[in-house]
Amino acid sequence: MMLEIARGGFTWLGDAAEGAETVRVVEALQPDVVLMDLLMPGMDGLEAITQIREQWPHIAVIILTTYDEDDLMLRGLRAGACGYLLKDTDRETLFHAIRTAARGDMFLQPEIMARILVRTTDAFHPTPSRSQAEGEKELTERECDVLRAVARGERSKEIAYRLGISLRTVESHLTSIYTKLGIDSRASAVAVGIKRGLLS
């Protein structure tokens, strides 16, 4: 399902039944947000997400599926999705996720985040080689706090209020996170954070 986000609500632009068709429809309609299933005939949703994010990085993709599997969650987020929801998600949560994705942020429900953290803590904490250790810049404890808040879908004002710091300080931390991780968006920061086990 392709959506255009306008002040006050969403506009449905179109949908598609399989991955290759989804990519073609996205190219034609240029939606703000795409709700993507994972297992479809022909090209699957993961490949479609990868192609969409490579060609149109400004278009947000949220996975909306019946498949409640940790491996698919991780693969979907690594492919570039900015959220993972099950089809029984309530309307309020779905709408919040769409709005979050539309402004370029990532949205993960607490239970989804907890499951991902369990997987990534084990999978992404191998002993680094000297070259890896020298090449990766570590985040400070406060930067990790900010990154975890971003992963929960919190906006900068919400982060500032909850952590008891100024909005300017939050933005400064975000700039430092982007520089250290070599990325340029909140969604990318969360994706890299998951890969490196920084959100545990």
C-alpha positions as CSV (number, residue, x, y, z in Angstrom):
1,M,0.0,0.0,0.0
2,M,1.4,3.4,-1.0
3,L,0.5,6.5,1.0
4,E,0.9,10.2,0.6
5,I,1.1,12.1,3.8
6,A,-0.7,15.4,4.0
7,R,-1.5,17.7,6.9
8,G,-4.3,16.1,8.8
9,G,-4.2,12.6,7.3
10,F,-3.1,10.1,4.7
11,T,-4.0,9.6,1.1
12,W,-4.1,6.1,-0.4
13,L,-2.3,6.2,-3.8
14,G,-2.3,2.5,-4.8
15,D,-1.2,-1.0,-4.0
16,A,0.5,-4.0,-5.6
17,A,0.3,-7.8,-5.3
18,E,4.0,-8.7,-5.7
19,G,7.5,-7.3,-5.3
20,A,8.4,-6.3,-8.8
21,E,5.0,-4.7,-9.4
22,T,5.5,-2.8,-6.1
23,V,8.7,-1.3,-7.3
24,R,7.1,-0.2,-10.6
25,V,4.1,1.3,-8.8
26,V,6.5,3.1,-6.3
27,E,8.4,4.5,-9.3
28,A,5.2,5.8,-10.9
29,L,3.5,7.2,-7.8
30,Q,6.4,8.3,-5.6
31,P,4.6,7.9,-2.3
32,D,5.8,9.2,1.0
33,V,5.3,5.8,2.8
34,V,5.0,2.2,1.6
35,L,3.4,-0.5,3.7
36,M,5.2,-3.7,2.6
37,D,4.4,-7.3,3.1
38,L,7.3,-9.7,3.1
39,L,6.4,-12.9,1.4
40,M,4.8,-12.3,-2.0
41,P,4.9,-14.2,-5.3
42,G,7.8,-13.5,-7.5
43,M,10.2,-10.9,-6.0
44,D,9.7,-11.0,-2.2
45,G,9.2,-8.0,0.0
46,L,12.8,-7.9,1.3
47,E,14.2,-7.5,-2.3
48,A,11.6,-4.9,-3.1
49,I,12.5,-2.9,0.0
50,T,16.2,-3.1,-1.0
51,Q,15.5,-1.8,-4.5
52,I,13.1,0.9,-3.3
53,R,15.6,2.2,-0.7
54,E,18.5,2.1,-3.1
55,Q,16.6,4.0,-5.9
56,W,14.4,6.3,-3.8
57,P,16.0,6.7,-0.3
58,H,13.5,9.5,0.6
59,I,10.6,7.0,0.5
60,A,10.0,5.3,3.8
61,V,9.0,1.6,4.0
62,I,7.2,0.0,6.9
63,I,6.9,-3.8,7.0
64,L,3.3,-4.8,7.7
65,T,3.1,-8.6,7.8
66,T,1.7,-11.7,9.5
67,Y,5.1,-13.2,9.9
68,D,6.2,-12.8,13.5
69,E,9.8,-14.1,13.1
70,D,12.9,-12.5,14.5
71,D,15.1,-13.3,11.5
72,L,12.7,-11.6,9.1
73,M,12.6,-8.5,11.4
74,L,16.4,-8.2,11.3
75,R,16.6,-8.8,7.6
76,G,13.8,-6.3,6.9
77,L,15.5,-3.6,9.0
78,R,18.9,-4.3,7.4
79,A,17.2,-3.9,4.0
80,G,16.2,-0.4,4.9
81,A,12.7,-0.7,6.4
82,C,12.0,1.9,9.1
83,G,9.5,-0.1,11.0
84,Y,8.1,-3.7,11.5
85,L,4.5,-4.2,12.4
86,L,2.2,-7.2,12.5
87,K,-1.1,-7.0,10.7
88,D,-3.0,-7.2,14.0
89,T,-1.5,-3.9,15.1
90,D,-4.1,-1.5,16.3
91,R,-5.0,1.5,14.2
92,E,-3.5,4.1,16.5
93,T,-0.1,2.4,16.6
94,L,-0.2,1.9,12.8
95,F,-1.0,5.6,12.2
96,H,1.8,6.6,14.6
97,A,4.2,4.4,12.8
98,I,3.3,5.9,9.4
99,R,3.7,9.5,10.7
100,T,7.0,8.6,12.3
101,A,8.3,7.0,9.1
102,A,7.1,10.0,7.0
103,R,9.3,12.4,9.0
104,G,12.3,10.1,8.4
105,D,12.4,8.3,11.8
106,M,12.3,4.7,12.7
107,F,9.5,3.2,14.7
108,L,9.9,-0.1,16.7
109,Q,7.4,-1.2,19.3
110,P,8.9,-2.0,22.7
111,E,8.3,-5.8,22.3
112,I,9.8,-5.8,18.8
113,M,12.8,-3.8,20.1
114,A,13.3,-6.2,23.0
115,R,13.3,-9.2,20.7
116,I,15.8,-7.6,18.3
117,L,18.1,-6.7,21.2
118,V,18.2,-10.3,22.4
119,R,19.2,-11.4,18.9
120,T,21.7,-8.6,18.2
121,T,23.4,-8.8,21.6
122,D,24.5,-12.4,20.8
123,A,25.0,-11.9,17.1
124,F,26.9,-8.6,17.0
125,H,29.2,-8.7,20.0
126,P,32.1,-10.8,18.6
127,T,35.6,-9.8,19.8
128,P,36.6,-7.1,17.4
129,S,39.9,-7.3,15.5
130,R,42.4,-4.5,16.0
131,S,41.5,-3.0,12.6
132,Q,37.8,-3.0,13.5
133,A,38.4,-1.5,16.9
134,E,40.5,1.3,15.3
135,G,38.0,1.9,12.5
136,E,34.9,2.2,14.7
137,K,34.3,5.2,16.9
138,E,32.5,4.4,20.1
139,L,29.4,6.2,21.2
140,T,29.3,7.8,24.6
141,E,26.8,6.6,27.2
142,R,24.6,9.6,26.6
143,E,24.8,9.2,22.8
144,C,23.6,5.6,23.3
145,D,20.7,6.9,25.4
146,V,19.7,9.2,22.6
147,L,20.1,6.4,20.0
148,R,17.8,4.1,22.0
149,A,15.2,6.9,22.3
150,V,15.4,7.4,18.5
151,A,14.8,3.7,18.0
152,R,11.6,4.0,20.1
153,G,10.4,6.6,17.7
154,E,10.8,9.6,20.1
155,R,11.2,13.0,18.6
156,S,14.0,15.4,19.7
157,K,11.7,17.4,22.0
158,E,10.6,14.2,23.7
159,I,14.1,13.0,24.1
160,A,15.2,16.3,25.6
161,Y,12.3,16.3,28.1
162,R,12.9,12.6,29.2
163,L,16.6,12.9,29.5
164,G,16.5,16.4,31.1
165,I,18.7,18.1,28.5
166,S,18.2,20.9,26.1
167,L,16.9,20.4,22.5
168,R,20.2,21.8,21.3
169,T,22.1,19.2,23.2
170,V,20.0,16.4,21.7
171,E,20.7,17.7,18.2
172,S,24.4,17.9,19.1
173,H,24.3,14.3,20.2
174,L,22.6,13.3,17.0
175,T,25.2,15.1,14.9
176,S,27.9,13.3,16.8
177,I,26.2,9.9,16.4
178,Y,25.8,10.5,12.6
179,T,29.5,11.4,12.3
180,K,30.7,8.4,14.3
181,L,28.5,5.9,12.6
182,G,29.0,7.3,9.1
183,I,25.4,7.9,8.3
184,D,23.0,10.8,7.8
185,S,19.6,9.9,9.1
186,R,17.8,8.5,12.2
187,A,16.7,5.4,10.4
188,S,20.2,4.6,9.3
189,A,21.5,5.3,12.8
190,V,19.1,2.8,14.3
191,A,19.9,0.2,11.6
192,V,23.7,0.6,12.2
193,G,23.1,0.5,16.0
194,I,21.2,-2.8,15.6
195,K,24.0,-4.3,13.5
196,R,26.7,-3.2,16.0
197,G,24.8,-4.2,19.1
198,L,24.7,-0.6,20.4
199,L,21.1,-0.6,21.5
200,S,21.4,-3.2,24.2
